[in-house]
Every structure is written in structure tokens, then in C-alpha cells.
Amino acid sequence: MSWWQQPLVGFDLETTGTDPAVDRIVTAALVDTVGADRVGAAHWLLDPGVPIPAEAEAIHGIGDEVARSKGRPAKEAVEEIAAALCERIADGRPVVAFNAPFYPRTQSASHVSHTAARGGLKTKVGLGAVR
């Protein structure tokens, strides 16, 4: 069986911009697949706590009004995202991340990290969050 036919997790973020030192998470998604079949998904909409530039809104379609009124507090949501990623990694599911080098550095002002241990495997996931 080919690698892509095994359980995989797709991971993607939309942010307030392209500078991981200052930009913040607006949306996150985890999509669980086995081969070509989608078997689960989790989505988050966050209030980044800062204005969303028009350039970013043009890409992902989320503006200040929607993020503030419907988005979850960033720290709370990032805790959930990190925990969900950790759970999947600890279960042995590879994560396929879009633009992966950007993610660990996103909004470095404060960080939330989670560690999961299952069967002797320790996994640590860290994502940026607002204070």
C-alpha cells in the first residue's frame, strides 16, 4: 500500500499575513483521510486580537467583523489545535502541512505547547497564540 493510502492528517492555517514573527492565526483546519476518503475534520475560526489586513482578507475571506463576532479567543483555540495535532501525531498519523515552515514561528510573542505520550512516544506541538 502506498504512503498516501495510509491514514494522514492535512493541516492548514490562514493568518493575518505572511510574517511569522508578527502575524496571527485566523483559521485552522485538520482533515483526516485514509487514501482518497475524508474520514474526519476539525475547523477553527479565531479572533486574532489584531486587525486583519485587507490583503489577508482577500485571500481567505475572513475580515475583522466576522473574526471578532464569531471567532474564538485565540489562546483557547490554539490550545485545542495543538492538542488535536498532538493526539493525531501520537496515534502515528503523519501530518501533511501546507507551508509548514511558517507555522511553528507564527506569532512568537507567546506560545502554547502540548505534549502527548502514548506507548512511549512523546510528541510536542507548539503554536503561536495571542497573550
Secondary structure as UniProt FT lines:
FT   HELIX           3..5
FT   STRAND          7..15
FT   TURN            20..22
FT   STRAND          25..34
FT   TURN            35..36
FT   STRAND          37..47
FT   HELIX           54..60
FT   HELIX           64..70
FT   STRAND          72..73
FT   HELIX           74..90
FT   TURN            91..92
FT   STRAND          95..97
FT   TURN            98..99
FT   HELIX           100..105
FT   TURN            108..109
FT   STRAND          110..118
FT   TURN            119..120
FT   STRAND          121..129
//
